[in-house]
Amino acid sequence: MKKLDPIPLTPISQVTTLVEQKRGFNFDTCELNIYETRKEVIDFPLSFGGFTITSMLKGTKQVRFSDLIDREYVPGNTIITPSYSKLNIDFPKASFERPTQCAALTIENSFVKNQVHEFNEMMEKGIFIKNWRILDHPILLYNNDDLVHIHKKITRLSNTNDPFKEIHIKLLLKELVLCVLKMQNISFLKNDTALNTNNTPFSAIINFIQQNIHDEIQIKDLLKISSMSKSSFYRAFTSELGMSPYQLIISERLKIGKKLLLEEKLSVKQTAYAIGFTSANYFIRLFKKHEGFTPKQFVDKQLKF
């Protein structure tokens, strides 16, 4: 799990509200706001006036979209939300001593639409994604390296007096929109796979990984299943999803591993072998790298939550 660094908290002398204290920066095409909450709150309503990328920096929240499902929202998570989509937030552990902090980057809708149109023109022969678009509902995602890198640059620029700040921000926003679209694409394709088994190259790949999760999976197996050339295969992953085939395999192994740890209550060693790892220690290292804590810490955290 790739985490964004927290920003220094608002000085106590400047705190004017305990719920969603706001400070921020305004630019021509976007605004970046930092929100801090210092008390327990349940069912706090929230929406934004434009396409918004909101990322947790510190603390723990629970968020509900229109489906009313509780989702844990912690550092390492980002929510992509269209204009005026309604979110309901719980701050179950917030206090003056342990405030929550998140960053919300709201981008002008016209800017986002123009970028999506440009991406569609450039990717008219997409393999996995035929039509790039912004989903009409919020979605919770795991951060990746690109998002963290771009977000850090925008945050740093926001605090400078660089005379070319607006130009730099616009260029970074183009990168960021492309980045979150790729992240969204992966989630969209995985959801589509559950409904359309093996109807597309991507669904065939995902289903093969899930059905062979206990075994060694080689890239040549995925190439064969997808009926794609090697060059098209790698280009589709990089250009449309922003990840490698190997990273997809690992993410699926860890996703199933978390279910086994929590629902089947397997030991860490049993889980490692069940999802195709030959070493429990390697599974633990990889799990910590991606999730931010060890499998045991993950289980303990979920049980406490």
C-alpha positions as CSV (number, residue, x, y, z in Angstrom):
1,M,0.0,0.0,0.0
2,K,1.5,3.3,-1.1
3,K,0.9,6.0,1.5
4,L,1.0,9.8,1.0
5,D,3.0,11.6,3.7
6,P,0.8,13.5,6.3
7,I,1.1,17.3,6.2
8,P,1.9,19.3,9.4
9,L,-1.3,19.7,11.3
10,T,-3.0,23.0,11.7
11,P,-1.5,24.7,14.8
12,I,-3.8,24.3,17.8
13,S,-4.2,28.1,18.1
14,Q,-5.7,28.2,14.6
15,V,-8.2,25.3,15.0
16,T,-11.7,26.8,14.6
17,T,-13.7,23.6,14.2
18,L,-13.2,20.0,15.4
19,V,-14.9,18.5,12.3
20,E,-13.3,18.9,8.9
21,Q,-11.1,21.9,9.6
22,K,-10.2,23.1,6.1
23,R,-7.2,24.9,4.6
24,G,-6.1,24.9,1.0
25,F,-4.8,26.3,-2.2
26,N,-6.7,27.6,-5.3
27,F,-5.4,27.4,-8.9
28,D,-6.9,28.1,-12.3
29,T,-8.1,24.5,-12.9
30,C,-8.2,22.9,-9.4
31,E,-8.1,23.5,-5.7
32,L,-6.3,21.4,-3.1
33,N,-7.8,21.3,0.4
34,I,-6.6,19.6,3.5
35,Y,-9.3,18.4,6.0
36,E,-8.7,17.6,9.7
37,T,-11.2,16.1,12.2
38,R,-10.5,16.1,15.9
39,K,-13.6,14.4,17.3
40,E,-15.7,11.2,16.8
41,V,-18.4,11.8,14.2
42,I,-20.9,9.4,12.7
43,D,-22.6,9.7,9.3
44,F,-21.1,13.0,8.2
45,P,-22.4,14.0,4.8
46,L,-19.9,15.1,2.1
47,S,-19.8,16.0,-1.5
48,F,-17.6,18.1,-3.9
49,G,-18.4,20.5,-6.6
50,G,-16.1,18.9,-9.2
51,F,-14.3,15.7,-10.0
52,T,-12.3,15.0,-6.9
53,I,-9.4,12.8,-5.9
54,T,-9.4,12.5,-2.1
55,S,-6.6,10.6,-0.3
56,M,-6.3,9.7,3.4
57,L,-3.1,11.0,5.0
58,K,-3.6,10.2,8.7
59,G,-6.1,8.2,10.9
60,T,-9.0,6.0,10.0
61,K,-12.4,6.6,8.6
62,Q,-15.3,4.6,7.3
63,V,-17.0,5.7,4.1
64,R,-20.3,4.8,2.5
65,F,-21.4,5.4,-1.1
66,S,-25.0,5.1,-2.4
67,D,-24.8,1.3,-1.9
68,L,-24.5,1.9,1.9
69,I,-21.6,-0.6,2.2
70,D,-19.1,0.4,4.9
71,R,-15.6,0.7,3.5
72,E,-12.5,1.2,5.6
73,Y,-10.7,4.4,4.4
74,V,-7.1,4.6,5.6
75,P,-3.7,6.0,4.5
76,G,-2.9,4.3,1.3
77,N,-6.5,4.6,0.0
78,T,-7.8,7.2,-2.5
79,I,-11.4,7.8,-3.4
80,I,-12.3,9.0,-6.9
81,T,-15.7,10.9,-6.8
82,P,-17.6,12.6,-9.6
83,S,-19.2,16.0,-9.0
84,Y,-21.8,16.2,-6.2
85,S,-21.7,12.4,-5.5
86,K,-22.8,11.9,-1.9
87,L,-20.5,10.3,0.6
88,N,-21.2,9.5,4.2
89,I,-18.2,9.4,6.5
90,D,-17.7,8.0,10.0
91,F,-14.7,9.2,12.2
92,P,-14.9,6.4,14.8
93,K,-11.4,7.1,16.4
94,A,-10.8,10.8,15.8
95,S,-9.9,12.9,18.7
96,F,-7.9,16.1,19.5
97,E,-4.9,13.9,20.3
98,R,-5.4,11.7,17.2
99,P,-6.9,13.7,14.4
100,T,-7.7,12.4,10.9
101,Q,-6.3,14.2,7.9
102,C,-7.1,13.8,4.2
103,A,-6.3,15.7,1.0
104,A,-9.0,16.5,-1.5
105,L,-7.9,17.7,-5.0
106,T,-11.0,19.0,-6.9
107,I,-10.4,19.5,-10.6
108,E,-12.6,21.5,-13.0
109,N,-15.0,19.2,-14.8
110,S,-14.2,20.8,-18.2
111,F,-10.5,20.1,-17.7
112,V,-11.2,16.4,-16.9
113,K,-13.6,16.0,-19.8
114,N,-11.1,17.4,-22.2
115,Q,-8.4,15.1,-21.0
116,V,-10.7,12.0,-21.3
117,H,-11.5,13.1,-24.8
118,E,-7.8,13.4,-25.6
119,F,-7.0,10.0,-24.1
120,N,-9.8,8.4,-26.2
121,E,-8.4,9.9,-29.4
122,M,-4.9,8.6,-28.6
123,M,-6.1,5.1,-27.5
124,E,-8.7,4.5,-30.2
125,K,-7.4,1.0,-30.6
126,G,-7.4,0.0,-27.0
127,I,-7.3,-3.7,-26.2
128,F,-8.7,-3.9,-22.6
129,I,-10.4,-0.5,-22.6
130,K,-12.4,0.5,-25.7
131,N,-13.8,3.8,-24.2
132,W,-12.1,5.7,-21.5
133,R,-14.6,7.5,-19.2
134,I,-15.2,8.8,-15.8
135,L,-17.4,6.5,-13.7
136,D,-20.7,8.1,-12.6
137,H,-20.2,6.9,-9.0
138,P,-17.4,7.1,-6.4
139,I,-14.8,4.3,-6.2
140,L,-12.2,3.5,-3.5
141,L,-8.8,2.5,-4.7
142,Y,-5.3,1.6,-3.5
143,N,-2.7,4.2,-4.2
144,N,0.1,3.3,-6.6
145,D,3.6,4.7,-7.0
146,D,2.5,7.1,-9.8
147,L,-0.3,8.7,-7.9
148,V,1.9,9.2,-4.8
149,H,4.7,10.7,-6.9
150,I,2.4,13.1,-8.7
151,H,0.4,14.1,-5.6
152,K,3.6,14.9,-3.7
153,K,4.7,17.2,-6.6
154,I,1.4,19.1,-6.6
155,T,1.5,19.5,-2.8
156,R,5.1,20.7,-2.9
157,L,4.3,23.2,-5.7
158,S,1.3,24.5,-3.8
159,N,3.6,25.8,-1.1
160,T,6.1,27.6,-3.4
161,N,6.2,31.0,-5.1
162,D,7.3,29.6,-8.4
163,P,6.1,32.0,-11.2
164,F,5.4,29.0,-13.4
165,K,3.4,27.2,-10.8
166,E,0.1,27.2,-12.8
167,I,1.8,25.7,-15.8
168,H,3.4,23.0,-13.8
169,I,0.2,22.2,-12.0
170,K,-1.7,21.8,-15.3
171,L,0.9,19.4,-16.6
172,L,0.8,17.4,-13.4
173,L,-3.0,17.3,-13.5
174,K,-2.9,15.8,-17.0
175,E,-0.6,13.1,-15.6
176,L,-2.8,12.6,-12.5
177,V,-6.1,12.3,-14.5
178,L,-4.4,9.7,-16.7
179,C,-3.1,7.9,-13.6
180,V,-6.5,7.6,-11.8
181,L,-8.2,6.6,-15.0
182,K,-5.8,3.7,-15.3
183,M,-6.4,2.8,-11.7
184,Q,-10.2,3.0,-12.3
185,N,-9.8,0.9,-15.4
186,I,-8.4,-2.0,-13.4
187,S,-11.3,-1.9,-10.9
188,F,-13.9,-1.5,-13.7
189,L,-12.4,-4.5,-15.6
190,K,-12.3,-6.7,-12.5
191,N,-15.9,-5.9,-11.7
192,D,-16.9,-6.6,-15.3
193,T,-15.0,-10.0,-15.2
194,A,-17.4,-11.2,-12.4
195,L,-20.3,-10.6,-14.8
196,N,-18.8,-11.6,-18.2
197,T,-16.5,-14.6,-17.6
198,N,-13.9,-15.1,-20.3
199,N,-15.7,-12.7,-22.7
200,T,-12.7,-10.4,-23.0
201,P,-8.9,-10.9,-23.0
202,F,-8.7,-9.3,-19.5
203,S,-11.5,-11.4,-18.0
204,A,-9.8,-14.5,-19.4
205,I,-6.5,-13.5,-17.7
206,I,-8.1,-12.7,-14.4
207,N,-10.1,-15.9,-14.3
208,F,-7.0,-17.9,-15.2
209,I,-5.1,-16.3,-12.3
210,Q,-7.9,-16.9,-9.8
211,Q,-8.4,-20.5,-10.9
212,N,-4.6,-21.3,-10.7
213,I,-3.8,-19.1,-7.7
214,H,-2.3,-22.1,-5.8
215,D,0.2,-22.8,-8.6
216,E,3.2,-21.0,-10.3
217,I,1.7,-18.7,-12.9
218,Q,4.0,-17.7,-15.8
219,I,3.5,-14.8,-18.2
220,K,3.5,-17.2,-21.2
221,D,0.4,-18.9,-19.7
222,L,-1.4,-15.5,-19.6
223,L,-0.3,-14.8,-23.2
224,K,-1.8,-18.0,-24.4
225,I,-5.0,-17.5,-22.5
226,S,-5.4,-13.9,-23.8
227,S,-4.8,-14.8,-27.5
228,M,-2.6,-11.7,-27.8
229,S,0.8,-11.0,-29.2
230,K,3.6,-10.4,-26.7
231,S,4.0,-6.8,-27.8
232,S,0.2,-6.0,-27.6
233,F,0.0,-7.8,-24.3
234,Y,2.6,-5.7,-22.5
235,R,1.5,-2.5,-24.3
236,A,-2.1,-3.0,-23.1
237,F,-1.0,-3.5,-19.5
238,T,1.3,-0.5,-19.5
239,S,-0.8,2.0,-21.5
240,E,-4.3,1.1,-20.3
241,L,-3.8,-0.2,-16.8
242,G,-0.5,1.3,-15.6
243,M,0.8,-1.9,-14.2
244,S,2.7,-5.0,-15.3
245,P,1.2,-8.5,-15.7
246,Y,3.4,-9.6,-12.7
247,Q,1.9,-6.9,-10.5
248,L,-1.6,-8.1,-11.5
249,I,-0.7,-11.6,-10.4
250,I,0.6,-10.4,-7.1
251,S,-2.4,-8.2,-6.4
252,E,-4.8,-11.1,-7.0
253,R,-2.7,-13.4,-4.8
254,L,-2.8,-10.8,-1.9
255,K,-6.5,-10.1,-2.4
256,I,-7.4,-13.8,-2.0
257,G,-4.8,-14.1,0.8
258,K,-6.6,-11.4,2.8
259,K,-9.9,-13.3,2.4
260,L,-8.3,-16.6,3.6
261,L,-6.8,-14.9,6.6
262,L,-10.0,-13.3,7.7
263,E,-12.8,-15.6,6.5
264,E,-11.1,-19.0,6.5
265,K,-8.9,-18.0,9.5
266,L,-5.9,-19.8,8.0
267,S,-2.5,-19.2,9.6
268,V,0.0,-17.0,7.8
269,K,2.0,-20.0,6.6
270,Q,-1.1,-21.9,5.4
271,T,-2.3,-18.8,3.5
272,A,1.1,-18.3,1.9
273,Y,1.1,-21.8,0.5
274,A,-2.6,-21.6,-0.5
275,I,-2.0,-18.7,-2.8
276,G,1.0,-20.0,-4.5
277,F,4.0,-18.7,-2.5
278,T,6.7,-21.2,-1.7
279,S,8.0,-19.2,1.3
280,A,5.9,-17.7,4.1
281,N,8.6,-15.2,4.8
282,Y,8.4,-13.9,1.2
283,F,4.6,-13.7,1.5
284,I,5.0,-11.6,4.7
285,R,7.6,-9.3,3.1
286,L,5.4,-8.8,0.0
287,F,2.2,-8.3,2.0
288,K,3.9,-5.6,4.2
289,K,5.3,-3.9,1.1
290,H,1.8,-3.7,-0.5
291,E,-0.4,-3.3,2.5
292,G,1.8,-1.3,4.9
293,F,1.7,-4.0,7.7
294,T,2.3,-7.7,8.1
295,P,-0.5,-10.3,7.6
296,K,-0.8,-10.8,11.4
297,Q,-1.0,-7.0,12.0
298,F,-3.7,-6.9,9.2
299,V,-5.8,-9.6,10.9
300,D,-5.4,-7.9,14.4
301,K,-6.3,-4.6,12.9
302,Q,-9.5,-5.9,11.2
303,L,-10.6,-7.7,14.4
304,K,-10.2,-4.6,16.5
305,F,-12.0,-2.4,13.9
